[in-house]
């Protein structure tokens, strides 16, 4: 960087209470309103790689525009990607630039890296117990499309990247469908690194309030078990306390029940399409930092840095507990037979949080007619507001001993492989009696969402069927680390299942039909020779006006119940092997 681009970073130390014993904390002073370009950012990490033996800049894959995707690792043991880390240490993965217009973490992570690698810094000592992995910029494609105008509500920096990647995808909606090369590379890395904790850095829009930093922790009920309890009652509160002790009090993410914070705040439920929700499928603690868009850029970077420092100090002190929680959850998930797929906000469990905000009012609009919302900084308030943070499962799916995925559905198999799912090929053609799911009903989005038309409100019925499989089809044992991932992506009712994301839409179209004038005699024969079918048919006509008024629908009703009907129509092509 030239002189006009420099970022100044100075330290002074003060003795304050840590998570246990007192430690010396480096306090940052960040100046300027500029974030480095992607090229400058990678050059800075490359220099750190050159200067320090315990640092390594690794290429973990490619992006949709053909640029390399990087992972920077600081490991005192000098073991780097893709080798497995020493499980006696706690692995922290920091992801930046998933939305390149939100670059606070890009700068904060560079500052953090320099501090960690400085042998004279207090933070350097944490490397005895912590391995730090940093994705400098995940959406490289969007970072290359720099400007300073697209995020009209944001207070700096001068230039920043674009939310969409090279395929105009929001990468933070892609962590099941994996349409972006960026995300595929990330998933392969994530399953290799196996972090205990993930931090994903963002900038928040929405309401106006006093806080620079707000935090999303993976929804604890969804995370589940002792791990969810530990995150809600111990881990996250300790981070809030740490930031408050540093003079940078955080708020929970301001996801409002109504239009303004006074209406109450609702914990964000991140399904697996989001990075934090994806991480939860693999029993990883996940936190999303959301700095406030209206605060000056330097202040937001400082706050992000303080949070990352606080996280590392916590893992230095409590890493063994964090690792134990992850191990216990992994064992619990292997033993679990049923998994929640859909969740509902539990409005009966309402807590309160003290909130520092600005009084909101409506006043005449400056443009056009009507009213506009205005937050009055001359009328600050500090008061308790309702906080809804608990969710209850609404839909469950049982985990089979095995799934069978026909090799014809190679796009799904590719995504399973990206996530290091263990699979075996059938060695010969064979017919097996399995449990098959049939799609009874579903709703499809009327407009595209992230390049697809997702389904929801999915209902199924299940039945046994004798299915012909072929040599090379995939047999998937669910008793593996990816057990929860498998159920939530392969059970079709899931909010982010592969079915919901259109991977199996071809089965939703019947291929074989009948000619009514030819089938008429066959239909009459079927009714005449099957008294039960005849009785059911007569009842249906008597009770269903639409059926009674359409002769073609009557023939189709008989056809669907005949031996000639297409058995594969609406049959979901992922099968459950009988126990």
C-alpha positions in Angstrom: 0.0 0.0 0.0 1.2 3.6 -0.6 1.3 6.3 2.0 -2.3 7.4 1.2 -3.6 3.9 1.7 -1.9 3.1 5.0 -3.7 1.6 7.9 -2.3 2.7 11.3 -2.5 0.2 14.0 -1.1 1.0 17.4 -1.2 -0.9 20.7 -1.5 0.2 24.3 -2.2 -2.2 27.1 -4.4 -2.1 30.1 -5.0 -4.7 32.7 -8.7 -5.7 32.8 -10.5 -8.8 33.9 -10.4 -11.7 31.4 -12.4 -14.9 31.4 -10.8 -16.0 34.6 -7.4 -14.4 35.3 -6.4 -10.8 34.3 -4.6 -10.4 31.0 -3.1 -7.5 29.1 -5.4 -6.7 26.1 -4.2 -4.9 23.0 -6.4 -1.9 22.2 -6.5 -1.0 18.5 -6.6 2.4 17.0 -7.7 2.1 13.3 -7.6 5.2 11.1 -8.9 5.9 7.7 -11.9 5.0 5.6 -10.4 2.6 3.1 -10.3 -1.2 2.8 -7.7 -3.0 0.8 -8.5 -4.4 -2.6 -8.5 -8.2 -2.9 -5.0 -8.1 -4.5 -3.7 -5.9 -1.7 -5.2 -8.1 0.9 -3.7 -11.3 -0.5 -0.3 -9.6 -0.9 -0.4 -8.6 2.8 -1.1 -12.2 3.8 1.6 -13.5 1.4 4.1 -11.2 3.1 3.1 -12.6 6.5 3.5 -16.1 5.1 7.0 -15.1 4.0 7.9 -13.4 7.3 6.7 -16.0 9.8 7.2 -19.8 9.8 4.0 -20.4 11.8 1.9 -18.7 9.1 0.8 -20.2 5.8 -1.3 -18.8 2.9 -3.0 -21.7 1.1 -5.0 -21.9 -2.1 -8.0 -24.1 -1.3 -9.8 -23.9 -4.6 -11.1 -21.6 -7.3 -14.0 -19.1 -7.6 -16.6 -18.7 -10.3 -14.4 -16.1 -12.1 -11.3 -18.3 -12.0 -9.5 -16.6 -9.2 -7.8 -18.6 -6.4 -9.6 -18.8 -3.0 -7.3 -18.6 -0.1 -7.0 -19.8 3.5 -4.5 -18.2 5.9 -3.4 -20.4 8.8 -1.6 -19.4 12.0 -0.4 -22.6 13.7 2.5 -22.7 16.1 2.9 -26.4 15.2 3.5 -25.5 11.6 0.9 -28.0 10.3 -1.0 -26.5 7.5 -3.8 -27.3 5.1 -4.8 -29.9 4.1 -3.0 -31.8 6.9 -5.1 -32.6 9.9 -4.5 -30.4 12.9 -3.6 -31.5 16.4 -7.0 -32.1 18.1 -5.5 -31.0 21.4 -5.8 -27.5 20.2 -9.0 -25.4 19.5 -9.5 -24.5 15.8 -11.1 -21.1 15.1 -12.1 -20.4 11.5 -12.8 -16.7 10.6 -14.6 -16.1 7.4 -14.6 -12.6 5.7 -16.0 -11.0 2.6 -18.9 -13.4 2.1 -20.6 -10.1 1.3 -17.7 -7.9 0.0 -19.7 -4.7 0.7 -19.2 -5.6 4.3 -15.4 -5.6 4.6 -15.0 -4.8 8.3 -13.7 -8.3 9.0 -11.2 -8.1 6.1 -9.3 -5.3 7.8 -9.9 -6.6 11.3 -8.5 -10.0 10.4 -5.3 -8.5 8.9 -4.8 -6.5 12.1 -5.5 -9.6 14.2 -3.0 -11.7 12.2 -0.2 -9.2 12.7 -0.9 -9.1 16.4 -1.0 -12.9 16.7 2.3 -13.3 14.9 4.0 -10.6 16.9 6.0 -12.5 19.6 5.9 -9.5 21.8 2.1 -9.3 21.9 0.0 -10.9 24.7 -2.3 -12.4 22.1 0.7 -14.4 20.6 0.7 -16.6 23.7 -2.7 -18.0 22.9 -1.2 -19.9 20.0 -0.1 -22.5 22.6 -3.7 -23.6 22.6 -5.4 -22.1 19.6 -5.1 -22.5 15.8 -6.5 -19.6 13.8 -7.7 -20.0 10.2 -8.8 -17.0 8.2 -10.6 -16.9 4.8 -9.4 -13.4 3.7 -12.2 -12.9 1.2 -14.7 -15.6 0.3 -16.5 -13.8 -2.4 -13.5 -12.8 -4.5 -15.7 -12.2 -7.5 -17.7 -9.6 -5.7 -14.6 -8.0 -4.2 -13.2 -7.3 -7.6 -16.3 -5.3 -8.5 -15.4 -2.4 -6.2 -17.4 0.9 -6.0 -18.6 3.2 -3.3 -22.2 3.7 -4.2 -24.2 0.4 -4.1 -24.7 0.3 -0.3 -26.4 3.6 -0.2 -27.2 3.4 3.6 -23.7 2.5 4.7 -21.1 4.8 6.3 -17.9 3.8 4.6 -15.5 2.7 3.5 -14.8 4.7 0.4 -14.9 1.7 -1.9 -16.1 -1.9 -1.3 -17.2 -4.9 -3.2 -20.6 -6.2 -4.6 -22.9 -8.7 -2.8 -23.3 -11.1 -5.7 -20.5 -13.3 -6.9 -19.5 -14.1 -10.5 -22.9 -15.8 -11.0 -24.7 -13.1 -9.2 -25.3 -15.5 -6.2 -25.4 -14.4 -2.6 -22.9 -16.9 -1.2 -24.6 -16.8 2.2 -27.6 -18.5 0.7 -25.6 -21.2 -1.0 -24.3 -23.6 1.7 -26.5 -26.6 0.7 -27.1 -26.1 -3.0 -23.4 -25.2 -3.6 -24.0 -23.6 -6.9 -20.9 -21.4 -6.5 -17.4 -22.7 -7.0 -16.4 -20.4 -4.1 -18.8 -22.3 -1.7 -17.8 -25.7 -3.0 -14.2 -24.9 -2.3 -15.1 -23.6 1.2 -17.1 -26.7 2.1 -14.2 -29.0 1.1 -11.9 -26.9 3.3 -14.4 -26.7 6.2 -14.7 -30.5 6.3 -11.0 -30.9 6.3 -10.2 -28.2 8.9 -13.1 -29.3 11.1 -13.2 -26.0 13.2 -14.6 -26.0 16.7 -15.7 -22.4 16.3 -16.7 -20.3 13.3 -16.9 -16.5 13.1 -18.5 -15.0 10.0 -18.0 -11.2 9.8 -20.8 -8.9 8.5 -22.3 -5.4 8.5 -25.9 -5.0 9.5 -28.6 -2.7 8.1 -32.1 -2.1 9.5 -33.0 -0.1 12.7 -30.8 2.6 14.2 -29.4 2.2 17.7 -26.4 3.0 19.9 -24.4 -0.2 19.5 -21.5 -0.6 17.0 -21.5 -4.5 17.3 -24.4 -6.9 17.3 -24.1 -10.6 17.5 -25.9 -13.6 16.1 -25.1 -16.9 17.8 -26.3 -20.1 16.1 -29.8 -20.7 17.4 -29.2 -22.8 20.5 -32.3 -25.0 20.2 -31.3 -26.0 16.7 -27.7 -26.5 17.6 -29.1 -28.9 20.2 -28.2 -30.9 23.3 -25.5 -29.9 25.8 -23.7 -27.9 23.1 -26.8 -25.6 22.5 -27.2 -25.2 26.3 -23.5 -24.3 26.7 -23.7 -21.8 23.9 -26.8 -20.0 25.2 -25.9 -20.0 28.9 -22.1 -19.8 29.0 -20.2 -19.2 25.7 -22.2 -16.3 24.2 -22.8 -14.5 27.6 -19.1 -14.6 28.2 -18.4 -12.9 24.9 -21.0 -10.2 25.7 -19.3 -9.7 29.1 -15.9 -9.5 27.5 -16.9 -6.8 25.0 -18.6 -4.8 27.7 -15.4 -4.9 29.8 -13.6 -3.5 26.9 -16.0 -0.6 26.7 -17.7 -2.0 23.5 -21.0 -3.3 24.7 -22.7 -5.5 22.2 -26.4 -6.2 21.5 -28.1 -9.3 20.3 -28.7 -9.0 16.5 -31.5 -6.4 16.0 -34.1 -8.6 14.2 -37.3 -6.9 15.2 -40.7 -8.3 15.8 -42.3 -5.2 14.3 -40.9 -2.1 12.6 -38.7 -0.8 15.5 -36.7 -2.5 18.3 -39.3 -1.5 20.9 -41.6 -4.1 19.4 -39.2 -6.8 20.6 -36.3 -8.7 19.1 -36.4 -12.2 17.6 -33.4 -14.6 17.5 -32.4 -15.3 13.9 -33.1 -18.8 12.8 -30.5 -19.7 10.3 -31.3 -22.7 8.2 -28.4 -24.6 6.5 -28.4 -22.3 3.4 -26.5 -19.8 5.7 -22.9 -20.4 6.6 -23.7 -20.5 10.4 -26.6 -22.9 9.9 -24.4 -25.1 7.7 -21.7 -25.1 10.4 -24.2 -26.3 13.0 -24.9 -29.5 10.9 -21.3 -30.5 11.7 -21.5 -29.5 15.4 -19.5 -26.3 15.1 -20.2 -23.3 17.3 -20.9 -20.4 15.0 -21.1 -16.6 15.6 -21.9 -13.9 13.1 -20.6 -10.4 13.9 -22.9 -7.6 12.6 -21.5 -4.2 12.9 -23.9 -1.3 12.4 -23.9 0.3 9.0 -24.2 3.9 10.3 -21.2 3.8 12.5 -17.9 5.1 11.1 -15.9 2.5 9.3 -12.8 2.7 11.6 -15.1 2.2 14.6 -16.6 -0.9 13.0 -13.3 -2.4 12.2 -12.1 -1.8 15.8 -15.2 -3.4 17.2 -14.8 -6.5 14.9 -11.2 -6.8 16.0 -12.1 -6.6 19.7 -14.6 -9.4 19.2 -12.0 -11.6 17.5 -9.5 -10.9 20.2 -12.1 -11.7 22.8 -13.0 -14.9 21.1 -9.3 -16.0 21.0 -8.8 -15.2 24.7 -11.9 -17.2 25.5 -10.7 -20.2 23.5 -7.3 -20.0 25.1 -8.9 -20.2 28.6 -11.8 -22.6 27.8 -10.7 -24.4 24.7 -10.8 -27.9 26.3 -14.4 -27.3 27.3 -15.3 -26.1 23.8 -13.7 -29.2 22.3 -15.4 -31.5 24.7 -18.8 -29.9 23.8 -18.2 -30.6 20.2 -17.2 -34.2 20.8 -20.2 -34.9 23.0 -22.6 -33.4 20.4 -20.9 -35.5 17.6 -21.5 -38.7 19.7 -25.1 -37.6 20.5 -25.9 -37.0 16.8 -24.5 -40.4 15.9 -26.9 -42.0 18.4 -29.9 -39.8 17.5 -32.6 -41.5 15.5 -34.8 -38.5 14.7 -33.8 -35.0 13.6 -35.8 -31.7 13.4 -36.2 -30.2 9.9 -38.5 -27.2 10.4 -38.8 -24.8 13.4 -41.3 -22.5 14.8 -40.7 -19.5 17.1 -41.8 -20.2 20.6 -43.6 -17.0 21.6 -44.6 -18.4 25.0 -40.9 -18.2 26.1 -40.2 -14.5 26.2 -37.2 -13.0 27.9 -36.1 -9.4 28.1 -32.9 -7.6 27.3 -31.8 -4.0 28.2 -31.5 -2.1 24.9 -29.9 1.2 24.1 -31.7 2.8 21.2 -33.2 6.0 19.8 -36.8 7.0 19.9 -38.5 6.3 16.6 -41.4 8.4 15.2 -43.2 9.0 12.0 -43.0 12.4 10.3 -43.9 13.8 6.9 -41.8 12.4 4.1 -39.2 14.6 2.5 -40.0 13.1 -0.9 -43.4 12.5 -2.3 -46.4 12.0 0.0 -47.0 9.9 3.1 -44.9 9.4 6.3 -41.3 8.3 6.9 -39.7 6.6 9.9 -37.2 8.8 11.8 -34.9 7.8 14.7 -34.2 10.8 16.9 -30.6 10.8 18.3 -31.7 13.6 20.6 -34.1 11.2 22.4 -32.0 8.1 23.3 -33.5 5.5 25.6 -32.2 2.6 27.6 -34.9 0.1 28.7 -35.9 -3.5 28.7 -37.5 -4.9 25.6 -38.9 -8.3 24.8 -36.5 -10.9 23.5 -37.7 -14.1 21.8 -34.8 -16.5 21.4 -36.4 -20.0 21.7 -37.6 -22.1 18.9 -39.5 -25.4 18.9 -39.2 -28.2 16.2 -42.2 -28.4 13.9 -41.3 -31.3 11.6 -39.0 -34.3 12.2 -37.4 -37.0 10.0 -36.0 -40.3 11.1 -32.5 -41.2 10.1 -32.4 -44.5 8.2 -29.4 -46.9 8.6 -28.6 -46.3 4.9 -29.7 -44.0 2.1 -29.4 -45.2 -1.5 -28.8 -42.5 -4.1 -28.9 -43.6 -7.8 -25.9 -42.5 -9.7 -28.1 -40.7 -12.2 -28.5 -37.9 -9.7 -24.8 -36.9 -10.0 -25.3 -33.3 -9.1 -26.4 -34.4 -5.6 -23.5 -36.9 -5.4 -21.0 -34.2 -6.2 -22.3 -32.0 -3.4 -22.1 -34.9 -0.9 -18.5 -35.5 -2.0 -17.7 -31.8 -1.4 -18.8 -32.3 2.1 -16.7 -35.5 2.6 -19.7 -37.8 2.9 -18.5 -41.4 3.0 -20.3 -43.4 0.3 -19.8 -46.8 -1.3 -20.8 -47.9 -4.8 -23.0 -51.0 -5.2 -20.9 -53.7 -6.8 -23.6 -55.2 -9.0 -27.0 -54.6 -10.4 -29.6 -55.6 -7.8 -33.2 -55.2 -6.8 -33.8 -54.2 -3.2 -37.0 -53.7 -1.2 -36.7 -50.1 0.3 -38.8 -47.4 1.8 -39.7 -44.9 -0.9 -41.1 -41.4 -0.4 -43.8 -40.0 -2.7 -44.3 -36.2 -3.0 -47.9 -35.6 -2.2 -47.9 -31.8 -2.2 -45.6 -28.8 -2.4 -45.5 -25.1 -3.1 -43.0 -23.5 -5.5 -41.8 -20.0 -5.4 -43.3 -17.8 -8.2 -40.1 -15.8 -8.7 -36.4 -17.0 -8.8 -34.4 -17.0 -5.5 -30.7 -17.3 -5.8 -30.9 -18.9 -9.2 -33.6 -21.4 -8.3 -37.3 -21.8 -7.6 -37.3 -23.4 -4.2 -40.2 -25.6 -2.9 -41.7 -25.4 0.6 -44.8 -26.8 2.4 -43.7 -30.2 1.3 -45.7 -33.3 2.3 -44.9 -36.9 1.6 -46.1 -40.4 2.1 -43.9 -43.4 2.4 -44.3 -47.0 1.2 -42.2 -50.0 0.6 -41.2 -50.7 -3.0 -39.0 -53.1 -4.9 -36.6 -50.9 -6.8 -34.0 -51.9 -9.4 -30.6 -50.4 -8.6 -27.4 -50.6 -10.7 -23.7 -51.2 -10.2 -22.3 -47.8 -9.2 -25.3 -46.5 -7.3 -24.4 -44.9 -4.0 -24.9 -46.6 -0.7 -24.6 -44.1 2.2 -24.2 -45.3 5.8 -25.7 -42.6 8.0 -23.5 -43.6 11.0 -20.8 -41.0 10.2 -19.8 -37.5 11.1 -22.1 -36.1 8.4 -25.2 -37.9 9.8 -27.2 -34.7 10.6 -26.1 -33.1 7.3 -27.4 -36.2 5.4 -30.8 -36.2 7.1 -31.4 -32.5 6.7 -30.4 -32.5 3.0 -31.8 -35.8 1.9 -35.2 -35.8 3.8 -37.3 -34.0 1.2 -39.4 -32.0 3.8 -36.4 -30.0 5.0 -36.3 -26.3 4.5 -33.0 -26.6 2.7 -33.2 -30.1 1.4 -31.9 -31.0 -2.0 -35.5 -31.5 -3.0 -36.4 -28.1 -1.8 -33.6 -26.6 -3.9 -34.9 -28.3 -7.2 -32.3 -31.0 -7.6 -35.0 -33.6 -8.1 -37.6 -31.7 -10.0 -37.6 -34.1 -12.9 -39.6 -36.6 -10.9 -42.4 -34.1 -10.5 -43.5 -34.7 -14.1 -45.4 -37.7 -15.3 -43.9 -39.1 -18.5 -46.4 -41.7 -19.7 -50.1 -41.0 -20.3 -53.2 -42.6 -22.0 -55.5 -41.7 -24.8 -59.0 -41.4 -23.4 -60.8 -43.0 -26.4 -58.5 -46.0 -26.2 -58.4 -46.4 -22.4 -62.3 -46.2 -22.1 -62.7 -49.9 -22.6 -59.8 -50.8 -20.4 -61.2 -48.6 -17.6 -64.7 -50.2 -17.9 -63.0 -53.6 -17.6 -61.1 -52.6 -14.5 -64.2 -51.3 -12.8 -66.2 -54.4 -13.8 -63.5 -56.9 -12.4 -62.7 -55.1 -9.2 -65.7 -54.5 -6.9 -63.6 -52.6 -4.3 -62.3 -50.2 -7.0 -65.8 -49.8 -8.3 -67.2 -48.9 -4.9 -64.3 -46.4 -4.3 -64.9 -44.8 -7.7 -68.7 -44.4 -7.1 -68.0 -42.8 -3.7 -65.5 -40.4 -5.2 -67.9 -39.3 -7.9 -70.6 -38.7 -5.4 -68.4 -36.6 -3.1 -66.2 -34.7 -5.6 -68.0 -32.3 -7.8 -65.0 -31.6 -10.0 -64.5 -35.3 -10.6 -68.3 -35.8 -11.3 -68.2 -33.0 -14.0 -65.1 -34.2 -15.9 -65.1 -37.5 -17.7 -61.4 -37.2 -18.4 -60.7 -36.8 -14.7 -62.7 -39.9 -14.0 -60.6 -41.9 -16.5 -57.4 -40.4 -15.0 -58.7 -41.4 -11.5 -59.0 -45.0 -12.6 -55.7 -44.9 -14.5 -53.8 -43.8 -11.4 -55.1 -46.8 -9.6 -54.5 -49.3 -12.4 -51.4 -51.5 -13.0 -50.7 -49.2 -16.0 -50.0 -46.1 -14.0 -46.4 -44.7 -14.0 -45.0 -45.8 -10.6 -42.0 -43.5 -10.7 -43.9 -40.3 -11.1 -43.6 -38.1 -7.9 -41.4 -40.8 -6.3 -38.5 -39.2 -4.6 -35.3 -40.9 -5.9 -33.5 -41.2 -2.6 -34.4 -44.4 -0.9 -34.2 -45.6 2.7 -32.8 -49.1 3.2 -34.9 -51.2 5.5 -33.3 -52.0 8.8 
